[in-house]
Amino acid sequence: MTAHELRYAHYYLRLSVLSTLLFSCTVLNLGPLEQLTMTQSTGVVIALFTMLTLAQSLKGG
């Protein structure tokens, strides 16, 4: 695995952890995220993963 691939693997891992926290906070109605619906949370996660994938593609990853 190249350093470039490893960097993006770390990004995806971090985004996965953040997504899990977002869904947990949404489901459990914790903190400022209690205002989000499950649909909104899903939209945020999809948008973040899409942006990361596009960034990786545009940089030649």
N, CA, C and O atoms as a Maestro MAE file, in Angstrom:
{
 s_m_m2io_version
 :::
 2.0.0
}

f_m_ct {
 s_m_title
 :::
 protein
 m_atom[244] {
  # First column is atom index #
  i_m_mmod_type
  r_m_x_coord
  r_m_y_coord
  r_m_z_coord
  i_m_residue_number
  s_m_chain_name
  s_m_pdb_residue_name
  s_m_pdb_atom_name
  i_m_atomic_number
  :::
  1 25 0.854 -1.175 0.000 1 A "MET " " N  " 7
  2 3 0.000 0.000 0.000 1 A "MET " " CA " 6
  3 2 0.901 1.239 0.000 1 A "MET " " C  " 6
  4 15 1.828 1.351 0.802 1 A "MET " " O  " 8
  5 25 0.614 2.140 -0.894 2 A "THR " " N  " 7
  6 3 1.423 3.354 -0.979 2 A "THR " " CA " 6
  7 2 1.016 4.335 0.116 2 A "THR " " C  " 6
  8 15 -0.027 4.183 0.752 2 A "THR " " O  " 8
  9 25 1.853 5.333 0.320 3 A "ALA " " N  " 7
  10 3 1.558 6.353 1.332 3 A "ALA " " CA " 6
  11 2 0.277 7.107 0.988 3 A "ALA " " C  " 6
  12 15 -0.492 7.480 1.874 3 A "ALA " " O  " 8
  13 25 0.057 7.327 -0.310 4 A "HIS " " N  " 7
  14 3 -1.155 8.021 -0.762 4 A "HIS " " CA " 6
  15 2 -2.401 7.206 -0.413 4 A "HIS " " C  " 6
  16 15 -3.382 7.744 0.099 4 A "HIS " " O  " 8
  17 25 -2.351 5.901 -0.697 5 A "GLU " " N  " 7
  18 3 -3.482 5.030 -0.380 5 A "GLU " " CA " 6
  19 2 -3.702 4.938 1.127 5 A "GLU " " C  " 6
  20 15 -4.838 4.914 1.600 5 A "GLU " " O  " 8
  21 25 -2.608 4.888 1.869 6 A "LEU " " N  " 7
  22 3 -2.706 4.792 3.319 6 A "LEU " " CA " 6
  23 2 -3.350 6.043 3.914 6 A "LEU " " C  " 6
  24 15 -4.136 5.954 4.857 6 A "LEU " " O  " 8
  25 25 -3.012 7.218 3.355 7 A "ARG " " N  " 7
  26 3 -3.595 8.465 3.846 7 A "ARG " " CA " 6
  27 2 -5.110 8.451 3.657 7 A "ARG " " C  " 6
  28 15 -5.854 8.804 4.573 7 A "ARG " " O  " 8
  29 25 -5.570 8.044 2.470 8 A "TYR " " N  " 7
  30 3 -7.011 8.007 2.233 8 A "TYR " " CA " 6
  31 2 -7.694 6.922 3.051 8 A "TYR " " C  " 6
  32 15 -8.852 7.079 3.437 8 A "TYR " " O  " 8
  33 25 -7.001 5.832 3.317 9 A "ALA " " N  " 7
  34 3 -7.569 4.792 4.187 9 A "ALA " " CA " 6
  35 2 -7.824 5.362 5.578 9 A "ALA " " C  " 6
  36 15 -8.844 5.064 6.199 9 A "ALA " " O  " 8
  37 25 -6.898 6.181 6.064 10 A "HIS " " N  " 7
  38 3 -7.090 6.827 7.358 10 A "HIS " " CA " 6
  39 2 -8.266 7.798 7.319 10 A "HIS " " C  " 6
  40 15 -9.032 7.886 8.278 10 A "HIS " " O  " 8
  41 25 -8.411 8.522 6.219 11 A "TYR " " N  " 7
  42 3 -9.535 9.445 6.084 11 A "TYR " " CA " 6
  43 2 -10.863 8.694 6.146 11 A "TYR " " C  " 6
  44 15 -11.787 9.115 6.842 11 A "TYR " " O  " 8
  45 25 -10.954 7.582 5.415 12 A "TYR " " N  " 7
  46 3 -12.182 6.794 5.408 12 A "TYR " " CA " 6
  47 2 -12.467 6.200 6.786 12 A "TYR " " C  " 6
  48 15 -13.621 6.143 7.211 12 A "TYR " " O  " 8
  49 25 -11.433 5.764 7.477 13 A "LEU " " N  " 7
  50 3 -11.619 5.223 8.824 13 A "LEU " " CA " 6
  51 2 -12.146 6.299 9.768 13 A "LEU " " C  " 6
  52 15 -13.083 6.060 10.530 13 A "LEU " " O  " 8
  53 25 -11.546 7.477 9.714 14 A "ARG " " N  " 7
  54 3 -12.007 8.581 10.566 14 A "ARG " " CA " 6
  55 2 -13.439 8.979 10.239 14 A "ARG " " C  " 6
  56 15 -14.237 9.248 11.136 14 A "ARG " " O  " 8
  57 25 -13.757 9.014 8.956 15 A "LEU " " N  " 7
  58 3 -15.115 9.373 8.551 15 A "LEU " " CA " 6
  59 2 -16.114 8.311 9.004 15 A "LEU " " C  " 6
  60 15 -17.245 8.638 9.361 15 A "LEU " " O  " 8
  61 25 -15.710 7.056 8.991 16 A "SER " " N  " 7
  62 3 -16.581 5.986 9.476 16 A "SER " " CA " 6
  63 2 -16.861 6.144 10.969 16 A "SER " " C  " 6
  64 15 -17.994 5.962 11.415 16 A "SER " " O  " 8
  65 25 -15.834 6.481 11.732 17 A "VAL " " N  " 7
  66 3 -16.010 6.690 13.175 17 A "VAL " " CA " 6
  67 2 -16.930 7.882 13.425 17 A "VAL " " C  " 6
  68 15 -17.832 7.812 14.260 17 A "VAL " " O  " 8
  69 25 -16.700 8.975 12.699 18 A "LEU " " N  " 7
  70 3 -17.559 10.151 12.859 18 A "LEU " " CA " 6
  71 2 -19.004 9.858 12.465 18 A "LEU " " C  " 6
  72 15 -19.935 10.358 13.096 18 A "LEU " " O  " 8
  73 25 -19.190 9.053 11.431 19 A "SER " " N  " 7
  74 3 -20.542 8.682 11.004 19 A "SER " " CA " 6
  75 2 -21.241 7.875 12.083 19 A "SER " " C  " 6
  76 15 -22.424 8.080 12.354 19 A "SER " " O  " 8
  77 25 -20.509 6.958 12.698 20 A "THR " " N  " 7
  78 3 -21.077 6.159 13.780 20 A "THR " " CA " 6
  79 2 -21.498 7.052 14.943 20 A "THR " " C  " 6
  80 15 -22.573 6.871 15.514 20 A "THR " " O  " 8
  81 25 -20.649 8.014 15.290 21 A "LEU " " N  " 7
  82 3 -20.998 8.950 16.362 21 A "LEU " " CA " 6
  83 2 -22.216 9.789 16.001 21 A "LEU " " C  " 6
  84 15 -23.085 10.025 16.840 21 A "LEU " " O  " 8
  85 25 -22.275 10.234 14.766 22 A "LEU " " N  " 7
  86 3 -23.418 11.037 14.312 22 A "LEU " " CA " 6
  87 2 -24.709 10.240 14.426 22 A "LEU " " C  " 6
  88 15 -25.706 10.739 14.948 22 A "LEU " " O  " 8
  89 25 -24.694 8.995 13.935 23 A "PHE " " N  " 7
  90 3 -25.899 8.175 14.010 23 A "PHE " " CA " 6
  91 2 -26.275 7.873 15.459 23 A "PHE " " C  " 6
  92 15 -27.452 7.887 15.818 23 A "PHE " " O  " 8
  93 25 -25.274 7.603 16.283 24 A "SER " " N  " 7
  94 3 -25.543 7.312 17.698 24 A "SER " " CA " 6
  95 2 -26.183 8.502 18.388 24 A "SER " " C  " 6
  96 15 -27.166 8.353 19.115 24 A "SER " " O  " 8
  97 25 -25.624 9.682 18.160 25 A "CYS " " N  " 7
  98 3 -26.175 10.897 18.778 25 A "CYS " " CA " 6
  99 2 -27.587 11.184 18.267 25 A "CYS " " C  " 6
  100 15 -28.443 11.648 19.021 25 A "CYS " " O  " 8
  101 25 -27.822 10.908 17.000 26 A "THR " " N  " 7
  102 3 -29.145 11.147 16.431 26 A "THR " " CA " 6
  103 2 -30.169 10.186 17.027 26 A "THR " " C  " 6
  104 15 -31.262 10.596 17.418 26 A "THR " " O  " 8
  105 25 -29.811 8.909 17.093 27 A "VAL " " N  " 7
  106 3 -30.738 7.902 17.602 27 A "VAL " " CA " 6
  107 2 -31.009 8.105 19.091 27 A "VAL " " C  " 6
  108 15 -32.145 7.967 19.545 27 A "VAL " " O  " 8
  109 25 -29.962 8.432 19.847 28 A "LEU " " N  " 7
  110 3 -30.104 8.586 21.287 28 A "LEU " " CA " 6
  111 2 -30.506 9.998 21.714 28 A "LEU " " C  " 6
  112 15 -30.650 10.269 22.906 28 A "LEU " " O  " 8
  113 25 -30.690 10.902 20.738 29 A "ASN " " N  " 7
  114 3 -31.070 12.298 21.011 29 A "ASN " " CA " 6
  115 2 -30.092 12.979 21.961 29 A "ASN " " C  " 6
  116 15 -30.487 13.542 22.982 29 A "ASN " " O  " 8
  117 25 -28.822 12.918 21.613 30 A "LEU " " N  " 7
  118 3 -27.781 13.514 22.447 30 A "LEU " " CA " 6
  119 2 -27.274 14.818 21.853 30 A "LEU " " C  " 6
  120 15 -27.130 14.952 20.638 30 A "LEU " " O  " 8
  121 25 -27.008 15.768 22.727 31 A "GLY " " N  " 7
  122 3 -26.353 17.016 22.328 31 A "GLY " " CA " 6
  123 2 -27.103 17.802 21.276 31 A "GLY " " C  " 6
  124 15 -28.322 17.686 21.143 31 A "GLY " " O  " 8
  125 25 -26.354 18.611 20.522 32 A "PRO " " N  " 7
  126 3 -26.980 19.478 19.515 32 A "PRO " " CA " 6
  127 2 -27.504 18.689 18.312 32 A "PRO " " C  " 6
  128 15 -28.239 19.231 17.486 32 A "PRO " " O  " 8
  129 25 -27.126 17.408 18.213 33 A "LEU " " N  " 7
  130 3 -27.559 16.603 17.072 33 A "LEU " " CA " 6
  131 2 -28.942 16.002 17.262 33 A "LEU " " C  " 6
  132 15 -29.446 15.307 16.379 33 A "LEU " " O  " 8
  133 25 -29.558 16.264 18.410 34 A "GLU " " N  " 7
  134 3 -30.887 15.706 18.652 34 A "GLU " " CA " 6
  135 2 -31.930 16.306 17.717 34 A "GLU " " C  " 6
  136 15 -33.015 15.748 17.554 34 A "GLU " " O  " 8
  137 25 -31.607 17.436 17.105 35 A "GLN " " N  " 7
  138 3 -32.535 18.077 16.178 35 A "GLN " " CA " 6
  139 2 -32.565 17.400 14.815 35 A "GLN " " C  " 6
  140 15 -33.505 17.593 14.043 35 A "GLN " " O  " 8
  141 25 -31.530 16.600 14.515 36 A "LEU " " N  " 7
  142 3 -31.457 15.935 13.213 36 A "LEU " " CA " 6
  143 2 -32.359 14.708 13.174 36 A "LEU " " C  " 6
  144 15 -32.492 13.980 14.157 36 A "LEU " " O  " 8
  145 25 -32.970 14.501 12.020 37 A "THR " " N  " 7
  146 3 -33.714 13.266 11.812 37 A "THR " " CA " 6
  147 2 -32.752 12.226 11.247 37 A "THR " " C  " 6
  148 15 -31.639 12.562 10.843 37 A "THR " " O  " 8
  149 25 -33.172 10.986 11.220 38 A "MET " " N  " 7
  150 3 -32.325 9.930 10.669 38 A "MET " " CA " 6
  151 2 -32.042 10.184 9.189 38 A "MET " " C  " 6
  152 15 -30.944 9.906 8.706 38 A "MET " " O  " 8
  153 25 -33.028 10.709 8.477 39 A "THR " " N  " 7
  154 3 -32.844 11.018 7.052 39 A "THR " " CA " 6
  155 2 -31.784 12.094 6.863 39 A "THR " " C  " 6
  156 15 -30.942 11.987 5.971 39 A "THR " " O  " 8
  157 25 -31.819 13.121 7.690 40 A "GLN " " N  " 7
  158 3 -30.820 14.188 7.595 40 A "GLN " " CA " 6
  159 2 -29.424 13.661 7.926 40 A "GLN " " C  " 6
  160 15 -28.454 14.018 7.257 40 A "GLN " " O  " 8
  161 25 -29.316 12.824 8.943 41 A "SER " " N  " 7
  162 3 -28.025 12.236 9.310 41 A "SER " " CA " 6
  163 2 -27.468 11.410 8.163 41 A "SER " " C  " 6
  164 15 -26.284 11.486 7.835 41 A "SER " " O  " 8
  165 25 -28.347 10.618 7.562 42 A "THR " " N  " 7
  166 3 -27.924 9.789 6.433 42 A "THR " " CA " 6
  167 2 -27.452 10.662 5.279 42 A "THR " " C  " 6
  168 15 -26.451 10.351 4.633 42 A "THR " " O  " 8
  169 25 -28.162 11.747 5.017 43 A "GLY " " N  " 7
  170 3 -27.761 12.668 3.953 43 A "GLY " " CA " 6
  171 2 -26.396 13.282 4.213 43 A "GLY " " C  " 6
  172 15 -25.589 13.416 3.293 43 A "GLY " " O  " 8
  173 25 -26.132 13.656 5.461 44 A "VAL " " N  " 7
  174 3 -24.829 14.229 5.823 44 A "VAL " " CA " 6
  175 2 -23.726 13.213 5.588 44 A "VAL " " C  " 6
  176 15 -22.684 13.541 5.021 44 A "VAL " " O  " 8
  177 25 -23.951 11.979 6.021 45 A "VAL " " N  " 7
  178 3 -22.933 10.930 5.863 45 A "VAL " " CA " 6
  179 2 -22.675 10.638 4.389 45 A "VAL " " C  " 6
  180 15 -21.523 10.517 3.971 45 A "VAL " " O  " 8
  181 25 -23.733 10.525 3.605 46 A "ILE " " N  " 7
  182 3 -23.571 10.270 2.169 46 A "ILE " " CA " 6
  183 2 -22.811 11.409 1.505 46 A "ILE " " C  " 6
  184 15 -21.926 11.172 0.683 46 A "ILE " " O  " 8
  185 25 -23.151 12.634 1.856 47 A "ALA " " N  " 7
  186 3 -22.460 13.789 1.270 47 A "ALA " " CA " 6
  187 2 -20.983 13.791 1.632 47 A "ALA " " C  " 6
  188 15 -20.145 14.081 0.778 47 A "ALA " " O  " 8
  189 25 -20.644 13.475 2.879 48 A "LEU " " N  " 7
  190 3 -19.242 13.462 3.296 48 A "LEU " " CA " 6
  191 2 -18.446 12.371 2.582 48 A "LEU " " C  " 6
  192 15 -17.332 12.617 2.121 48 A "LEU " " O  " 8
  193 25 -19.014 11.169 2.490 49 A "PHE " " N  " 7
  194 3 -18.321 10.092 1.798 49 A "PHE " " CA " 6
  195 2 -18.168 10.407 0.313 49 A "PHE " " C  " 6
  196 15 -17.140 10.090 -0.286 49 A "PHE " " O  " 8
  197 25 -19.180 11.026 -0.279 50 A "THR " " N  " 7
  198 3 -19.107 11.400 -1.694 50 A "THR " " CA " 6
  199 2 -18.018 12.445 -1.925 50 A "THR " " C  " 6
  200 15 -17.251 12.345 -2.882 50 A "THR " " O  " 8
  201 25 -17.952 13.446 -1.048 51 A "MET " " N  " 7
  202 3 -16.919 14.483 -1.186 51 A "MET " " CA " 6
  203 2 -15.524 13.886 -1.039 51 A "MET " " C  " 6
  204 15 -14.614 14.255 -1.782 51 A "MET " " O  " 8
  205 25 -15.345 12.972 -0.093 52 A "LEU " " N  " 7
  206 3 -14.038 12.347 0.093 52 A "LEU " " CA " 6
  207 2 -13.663 11.502 -1.122 52 A "LEU " " C  " 6
  208 15 -12.513 11.521 -1.560 52 A "LEU " " O  " 8
  209 25 -14.618 10.770 -1.663 53 A "THR " " N  " 7
  210 3 -14.362 9.942 -2.839 53 A "THR " " CA " 6
  211 2 -14.018 10.813 -4.046 53 A "THR " " C  " 6
  212 15 -13.111 10.487 -4.811 53 A "THR " " O  " 8
  213 25 -14.740 11.917 -4.215 54 A "LEU " " N  " 7
  214 3 -14.438 12.837 -5.327 54 A "LEU " " CA " 6
  215 2 -13.066 13.464 -5.168 54 A "LEU " " C  " 6
  216 15 -12.323 13.591 -6.142 54 A "LEU " " O  " 8
  217 25 -12.724 13.857 -3.955 55 A "ALA " " N  " 7
  218 3 -11.405 14.452 -3.706 55 A "ALA " " CA " 6
  219 2 -10.299 13.456 -4.030 55 A "ALA " " C  " 6
  220 15 -9.274 13.813 -4.611 55 A "ALA " " O  " 8
  221 25 -10.520 12.211 -3.648 56 A "GLN " " N  " 7
  222 3 -9.519 11.178 -3.919 56 A "GLN " " CA " 6
  223 2 -9.411 10.947 -5.421 56 A "GLN " " C  " 6
  224 15 -8.306 10.783 -5.937 56 A "GLN " " O  " 8
  225 25 -10.531 10.930 -6.129 57 A "SER " " N  " 7
  226 3 -10.519 10.715 -7.573 57 A "SER " " CA " 6
  227 2 -9.840 11.859 -8.314 57 A "SER " " C  " 6
  228 15 -9.066 11.629 -9.243 57 A "SER " " O  " 8
  229 25 -10.130 13.090 -7.904 58 A "LEU " " N  " 7
  230 3 -9.565 14.250 -8.583 58 A "LEU " " CA " 6
  231 2 -8.048 14.388 -8.342 58 A "LEU " " C  " 6
  232 15 -7.325 14.944 -9.168 58 A "LEU " " O  " 8
  233 25 -7.598 13.881 -7.219 59 A "LYS " " N  " 7
  234 3 -6.165 13.957 -6.924 59 A "LYS " " CA " 6
  235 2 -5.400 12.774 -7.529 59 A "LYS " " C  " 6
  236 15 -4.192 12.641 -7.332 59 A "LYS " " O  " 8
  237 25 -6.112 11.925 -8.261 60 A "GLY " " N  " 7
  238 3 -5.440 10.807 -8.917 60 A "GLY " " CA " 6
  239 2 -5.220 9.611 -8.030 60 A "GLY " " C  " 6
  240 15 -4.319 8.806 -8.265 60 A "GLY " " O  " 8
  241 25 -6.070 9.490 -6.978 61 A "GLY " " N  " 7
  242 3 -5.913 8.400 -6.042 61 A "GLY " " CA " 6
  243 2 -6.483 7.142 -6.532 61 A "GLY " " C  " 6
  244 15 -6.424 6.126 -5.840 61 A "GLY " " O  " 8
  :::
 }
 m_bond[243] {
  # First column is bond index #
  i_m_from
  i_m_to
  i_m_order
  :::
  1 1 2 1
  2 2 3 1
  3 3 4 2
  4 3 5 1
  5 5 6 1
  6 6 7 1
  7 7 8 2
  8 7 9 1
  9 9 10 1
  10 10 11 1
  11 11 12 2
  12 11 13 1
  13 13 14 1
  14 14 15 1
  15 15 16 2
  16 15 17 1
  17 17 18 1
  18 18 19 1
  19 19 20 2
  20 19 21 1
  21 21 22 1
  22 22 23 1
  23 23 24 2
  24 23 25 1
  25 25 26 1
  26 26 27 1
  27 27 28 2
  28 27 29 1
  29 29 30 1
  30 30 31 1
  31 31 32 2
  32 31 33 1
  33 33 34 1
  34 34 35 1
  35 35 36 2
  36 35 37 1
  37 37 38 1
  38 38 39 1
  39 39 40 2
  40 39 41 1
  41 41 42 1
  42 42 43 1
  43 43 44 2
  44 43 45 1
  45 45 46 1
  46 46 47 1
  47 47 48 2
  48 47 49 1
  49 49 50 1
  50 50 51 1
  51 51 52 2
  52 51 53 1
  53 53 54 1
  54 54 55 1
  55 55 56 2
  56 55 57 1
  57 57 58 1
  58 58 59 1
  59 59 60 2
  60 59 61 1
  61 61 62 1
  62 62 63 1
  63 63 64 2
  64 63 65 1
  65 65 66 1
  66 66 67 1
  67 67 68 2
  68 67 69 1
  69 69 70 1
  70 70 71 1
  71 71 72 2
  72 71 73 1
  73 73 74 1
  74 74 75 1
  75 75 76 2
  76 75 77 1
  77 77 78 1
  78 78 79 1
  79 79 80 2
  80 79 81 1
  81 81 82 1
  82 82 83 1
  83 83 84 2
  84 83 85 1
  85 85 86 1
  86 86 87 1
  87 87 88 2
  88 87 89 1
  89 89 90 1
  90 90 91 1
  91 91 92 2
  92 91 93 1
  93 93 94 1
  94 94 95 1
  95 95 96 2
  96 95 97 1
  97 97 98 1
  98 98 99 1
  99 99 100 2
  100 99 101 1
  101 101 102 1
  102 102 103 1
  103 103 104 2
  104 103 105 1
  105 105 106 1
  106 106 107 1
  107 107 108 2
  108 107 109 1
  109 109 110 1
  110 110 111 1
  111 111 112 2
  112 111 113 1
  113 113 114 1
  114 114 115 1
  115 115 116 2
  116 115 117 1
  117 117 118 1
  118 118 119 1
  119 119 120 2
  120 119 121 1
  121 121 122 1
  122 122 123 1
  123 123 124 2
  124 123 125 1
  125 125 126 1
  126 126 127 1
  127 127 128 2
  128 127 129 1
  129 129 130 1
  130 130 131 1
  131 131 132 2
  132 131 133 1
  133 133 134 1
  134 134 135 1
  135 135 136 2
  136 135 137 1
  137 137 138 1
  138 138 139 1
  139 139 140 2
  140 139 141 1
  141 141 142 1
  142 142 143 1
  143 143 144 2
  144 143 145 1
  145 145 146 1
  146 146 147 1
  147 147 148 2
  148 147 149 1
  149 149 150 1
  150 150 151 1
  151 151 152 2
  152 151 153 1
  153 153 154 1
  154 154 155 1
  155 155 156 2
  156 155 157 1
  157 157 158 1
  158 158 159 1
  159 159 160 2
  160 159 161 1
  161 161 162 1
  162 162 163 1
  163 163 164 2
  164 163 165 1
  165 165 166 1
  166 166 167 1
  167 167 168 2
  168 167 169 1
  169 169 170 1
  170 170 171 1
  171 171 172 2
  172 171 173 1
  173 173 174 1
  174 174 175 1
  175 175 176 2
  176 175 177 1
  177 177 178 1
  178 178 179 1
  179 179 180 2
  180 179 181 1
  181 181 182 1
  182 182 183 1
  183 183 184 2
  184 183 185 1
  185 185 186 1
  186 186 187 1
  187 187 188 2
  188 187 189 1
  189 189 190 1
  190 190 191 1
  191 191 192 2
  192 191 193 1
  193 193 194 1
  194 194 195 1
  195 195 196 2
  196 195 197 1
  197 197 198 1
  198 198 199 1
  199 199 200 2
  200 199 201 1
  201 201 202 1
  202 202 203 1
  203 203 204 2
  204 203 205 1
  205 205 206 1
  206 206 207 1
  207 207 208 2
  208 207 209 1
  209 209 210 1
  210 210 211 1
  211 211 212 2
  212 211 213 1
  213 213 214 1
  214 214 215 1
  215 215 216 2
  216 215 217 1
  217 217 218 1
  218 218 219 1
  219 219 220 2
  220 219 221 1
  221 221 222 1
  222 222 223 1
  223 223 224 2
  224 223 225 1
  225 225 226 1
  226 226 227 1
  227 227 228 2
  228 227 229 1
  229 229 230 1
  230 230 231 1
  231 231 232 2
  232 231 233 1
  233 233 234 1
  234 234 235 1
  235 235 236 2
  236 235 237 1
  237 237 238 1
  238 238 239 1
  239 239 240 2
  240 239 241 1
  241 241 242 1
  242 242 243 1
  243 243 244 2
  :::
 }
}
